Amino acid sequence: MGLVLILIALIVFIVMATTRWKLHPFLALLGAALLAGFAYQLPTLEITGHITRGFGNILGYIGIVIVFGTIIGVILERSGAAITMAETVIRLLGERFPTLTMSITGYLVSIPVFCDSGYVILNSLKNALAARMKISVVAMSVALATGLYATHTFVPPTPGPIAAAGNLGLESNLGLVIGVGLLVALVTALAGMFWANRFIHKEIELVEDGAPIIDSDAYQTMRDSYGVLPGPAKAFAPIFVPIALICLGTVVNLPARPVGEGMIYTLFAFLGQPVVALAIGLGLACTLLKSSNKRQELQDRVTEGIIAAAPILLITGAGGAFGAILSATPLGDYLGQTLSGLGIGLFMPFLVAAGLKTAQGSSTVSLVTTSALVAPLLGQLGLDSEMGRVLTVMAIGAGAMTVSHANDSFFWVVTQFSRMKVATGYQAQTAATLIQGVVGMLTVWLLSLVLL
């Protein structure tokens, strides 16, 4: 029982450090790792060795993938490719089902672009559509936000799911994580859309101060600021070509070896490695650069991407260090024996992630911390298989979206740009993320009945 109490105390420390004491999650996780080493009475001279090895092991492979994915997202955002992606979806789906159109738009855009940035980019488009179709801005806002949120928490190359996959030993099998993630994210995006439909014809009072919320000219002004937008093929290629290559690499590496083990296998297996696939995606993204000095523009975008990726890399590494310390303790065996008797399986990582997300606000921190914490327990929980690890990532992702409220920056992005009152934000956006998380977990549980 003492082992569990120490673990609870460590989780409380992480939450308190990041919320009340305003400590950066990187320092909070490293501090928790150090405290865990002493609390679990590991040999004093070995504690820092576990921390540094855990930090380095997770970043040795996943770090490059996170940086490449972030740079691609920055280029897509700055070049206007995200606008092209949104307009392409609208052309395909039309305006007959406005909330579905917004949800699918968010679902696609947030694969390469952070959900916060994606919402800001698409805000004027969402407002223009709401005005044109004479429907509630709140409904369109929630549909867009929940679509963005779905792929943000489930689908690599978004950094959170990548880091969780790395912590759980799936760095060489991201294709499977992407495939299952796209399915679970689609279900949760649709759940968010159905909740958004409750507000579609409601008259909801918005905050009065600030610019008019419905301005049909705002979107065109924003669109014009990007200059000539890239075509759909150029806009989608930097993200969907790498995803296709990673998935293809997973297929050729199946135990049945569907293409044999000759030259074709070697080629696809090489191109399907996440580092190689995202390097190709970065090369495709470079075709979106449009200034007269493309070399300088590329340097600027790479610098922006590295700056954006740095905190995520540090948090991911610190999460790996925390997980390495826990792996060196007898906690895994004890909790495994205890939890296996309860039969809660995938619900354990979901509940831990949901608790962390709700308490400290960051989905990425929740994904990284929970995956590091449960990694030593997979065998005892009956999840120590390839598909068990993938579904654990999904369960953690479902928890990491439960719930978005006042301590989450995304909550404020959605409410402020949509001019919702805080109370409206809780009724619409926070409730939507609760529904998404629960539906996501139920989807993962149903998949586990079939796949495990």
N, C-alpha and C positions, 0 to 999 in steps of 0.2 A: 504493500500500500504506500510505503514511503516513496517508492520510485514514481508512482503516479502523482503524488502530492508535489514532488519536485518538478515534474513536467507541467503541472497546472500553474505552479509558481512562475515557471519560466515563460509560459504563455501570457500570464498576467503582466509580467515584467515587460514583454515585448509590446503589449497593448498600451500599458501605462507610459512607457518610454516614448512611443510614437504619437500618443494622443495628448496626455497631460504635460509631459516634460518636453514635447516638441523635438525629440531627438530624431535624427535621420534614421530611417529603417536600416541602412547599412551598419551604422554604429550600434543600433539596438540588437540586430541579429548577431553581430560579432560579440557584443557584450553578453548576450544570452548563451552563445557557444562557450565563452570563457567561464561563465558562472556554472554552466552545466558540467563542464569538465571537473571543476572543484566539487560541486554538489554530489556528483555521482562517483567521486573519489577515484577518478582516473589517476594514474601515475603523473605527478606534477610536471616532470620533464617531458612527458609525451603529449601534453595538452596542445601546445602550440603547433606541434607537428601534425596532429589530426586536423587542426584548424587550417593550416596552410595547404595541406594536401587536399582537403575538401574544397577549399577555395579554388585552387588551381585545376583540379580535375574537372569541375563543372564548366569552368571557363575555357579550358583547353580546346574544347570542340564547339560548344554552344556559343561561346563569346563571339566568334567570327560570324556565325549565322545571325545573331542578334544585330550586330553592327551592319551587315549587308542589308538585312531586312529593313532596318531603320533608315538607312540612306535611300533605299528604293522608295520608301514611303515619303520621305522629304521631297525627292525629285517629282513624284507623282502629284504631291500637293502643290508645289511651287509652279509646276508647268501647266496646271489647269487640267491635267489628265483625270483628276477626280470629278471635275465638272463634266467632262466627256463621258465618263462612265455613267454618271447620273442621268445625263440626257439620253444616252443609249437605252437605258432601262425604261425611261419614260416613253421613248418611241416604240419600244417593243410591247410594253404593257398598256400603253395609252393612259387615258385619264378616267376610265370607267370605274376603276377601283383605286382611289387615291391613296388610301392608307396602305394597301398592299404594295403599290408602286413605291411609296416612301420606305417601307420596310425592306423590300428587296434592294433598293438603292443603298440603304445603310448597310445591309448584309454584305454587299459586294465591296463597297468603298472601304469598309473597316478591316478588310483582310490585310491590305498593305498600310493603311493610314490609321493613326491612333483615333479612337472614337471621339475624343475631345476636339481634335483638329478637324475630323470629318464633319462633325456637327456644325462647327463654325463655317466651314467652306460651303456646306449645303443649306445653311439657314435661310439665305435669301431665296434660293430656289423653292424651298418648302413654303415660305411665306407667299411667294408669287402664285404657286399652285393652289394654296388655300384660298387666296383671294379670287382667283379665276374660277374655281369650282364652288365658291361660296360655302365652304365648310369650316369647321372649327380649327383654329390654329393649334389648340391644345391637342386635338386628336392627331393632327399631322406631326406635331412635335414629338409626341410619345411614340408614334409609329417609326419615325426616323431614328429616335434615340435608342429604342429597343432593338431595331435592326442593326445599328452600329454596335451596340453592346454585345450582341450575340456572338458575332465572329471575333470580337475583341477578346473574349474570355475563353473561346474554344479552339480557334483555328490558327496554327502557325502559318506564316512567320511572325505573327504578333508576339512580342517578347515574352509575355506572361505564360502562355501555353508552351512556348519553346523551352523556357526555363523549367517548367514543371516536368515536361517530357525528359529533359536532361537529368533532372534529379532522380527520376524514376527509371533511368537506364534505357531510354528510348531514343537517344540522339541519333542512332543509325537507322531508325525505323519511323521517321517523321511522316512518311507517306501514309501509314496506317492511322496515325494521329490526325492527319489532315482529313482523310476520308471519313472517319467516324465523327470528327469535329464538325465538318460541314453539315452532316446529317443532324446532329444534336443541335447545332446552332440554328439550322433552318426551323426545327420544331419550336425552339424558344423564341425565335424572331416572330413566327406566326402567332405564338401565344401573346407576345407583346402587342402585335397588331390587333388581335381580337379584343384585348383590353382597351386599346386606343379607340376602337370603334364605339365604345360606350359614350365617348365625348363628341362624336362626329357632328351631331346636330344640336349640341347643348350651347346655350348662351352662357359663357363663362367670363366673368369680369377679370380684366387683365390690369397690370400695373400701369398707371397713367403716364408717369414721367418717362422721358426718353423719346426717341424717334418713333414715328408711327410703325406699329408692328406689321401692318399689311401695306406694303408699298410695291406695286407691280414693277416699278422702274428700278428698284434696288437690285434685283437679280441681274438685269441687263447691264447695269453699271458695274457690278462686280465681275460679270462675265467678260466685259470689255477690258477690264484691267489686266486680264491675262494675255491679251493680244490674240493671235491666231491659235485656236485650240487644236491639239493633236487629234487625229482620227481615232475611231474606236479600236482598230487593230493595234496601233502604237500605244494607246492608253492602257489596254488590257494586257498586252504581251508581257511587260516586266513582272507581273505577279502571276499570271496564269501559266506562262511557260515554265517557270520554276516549279510551281505546284504540280504540273503535269509530269515534269521530269522526276520529281521526288516520288510521286506515286508510281511512275513506271519503274523506277529503281526498286521500289518495294516489291512490285509484282515479279520482276525477274529474279529477285532474291528469295522468293517463296521456296519452301523445301522441295516442291515438285520440279523446280527449275524449268519453267515453261518454255524458255528459249534455249535450253541446254547450257553449256558452260564454255562456249567458244567465243569468237570475236564479238558477236552481237551481245552476248551476256556481259562481256568485259566493258564494252562501250556504254551500254545502258546503265550498268551498275556504277560506272564512273560518273556519268552525267547525272545520275540520280542521287548522288551524295549531296546532302543539303548545302554544303559549302560551295560545291561546284555549280549546283543548280541556281543558287542565289547569285553567284558571281556572273552567270549568264544573264540572269534577270537584271543585274546592275548594268551590264553591257547594253541590254535592250533599253533600260531606262535612260542611258546616256543619249539615245537618239531623240529624247524629248527636250534636250537642252537646246535653247534657241537664241541665245545672245550672240553677239558678234565675236565675243571672246569665250568660246566654249570651254577652253581649258581652265580659265579663271572661274567660270560659272560652276564647273564640276568641282573644283577645289572648294568653292563656297558651300556647295550642297553637301559634300563629304564632311566638311567641318561642322555644318549644322547637324548632320546625322550622328557624328561622333559625340557631339555635345549632348544630343538628345538621348543617345544610347548609354552614355557613361553612368548615370545613376542606376539604370536598369542592370548594367553589368555588375556594378558594385553590390547591389542588392542580391542579384543572382549568386554571385560568388560567396557573399556572406551567408546566404541560405544554404549553399553547399557545405560551408564550414560548420554550420549548425547541425546539418544532417550527418556529417562525418562524426561529430562528437557523439550524437545520439546513437549512431551505429556501433560505436565502441563500448557502449554501456549495456547492461543486461536488460534495459528497458524493453527492447523488442520482444524478447522471449516472454517476459512477464505479461506485457500488454497483449501479446498474441494469444497466450493461453487464456487470458481473461476475456478478451473480446470475441474469440472464436466460440466460446460458450454462449455468448449473447446473440451470436448470429447476425450482427448488424452489418458486417461486410463493408460494402461501398458507402453505406450511410455514415460511417465514422469519418472518413476524409471530408465528406460533404458538410457535416455538422461543424467540424473544426474550421474549415474554410469559411463557412457562413458566419461563425462567431467572430473570426478575425476580421473579415470584411466589414461586418456591421460595426465592430468596435473601432477600427482604425481607418476605414474608408478606402484603402487602395486595393484594387483587384489584383494588381501585380504582386504586391507584398503578400497578399493572402495566398495566391498561387504558389509563390516561391517558398514561403514559410511552411505551408501545409504539406507540400510535396516533399520537402526536406524532412519534415517530422514523420510522415507515414512511410517513407522509403524503407526504413529498417523493419517495418511491420508487415510488409506485403506477403511474405511467406506464411506467417501465422494467420493472416486474414484470408488466406486462400486466393490471393490475387497475384501470386508470383509467376504469372505466365505472360506471354506477349500481350494477349488481349486483355488480361486482367490489369496490366499496367496502363494500357490505353484507356480502359474504362475508369481507372482511378484518376487519370488526368481529367477526364470528362466530369467525374463526380466533384473533383476539386474546383473545376471551372464553374460548375453549377453553383457551388457554395460561394465562389468568389464574385458572383453577381447578386448575392442575397445579403443585404439590400443596399441600394444606392440612396443615401439620404444626406443630411447636412454636412457630414464630415467628408464627403466625396466631391472632388472637384468637378466631376462630370455632372453631378446633380445641379451645381450652380451654373455650369455652362448651359445646360438645357433650360433651366428656369429663367436665367437672366436674359438669354438671347430670345426666348419665347415670351418674355415678360409675364411669366406666371407668378402669381403670389406664392409665397412659401407653402401655405396651406394647400393650394392647388397642386403644387409640385409633389407634396406628399401623397395626395389622393390619386394623382395621375402617374407620375414618374416612379416614385418610391414603390407604390403598390404594384406597378407593372414589373419592376425588377424582382419583387418578391414572387410574383406569379411565374416569371421567367425561370427563377432559380428552382422553384418547386417542380415545375413542368420539366425542366432540364434534368433534374435528379430522377424523376419518375421515368423519363425516357431512357436514361442510363441504366436504371434498374431493370426495365423491360428488356433492353439489349443484353444485359448480363444473363437473363434467363435463357436466352437463345444462344449466346456466343460463349458462355463459360461452362 
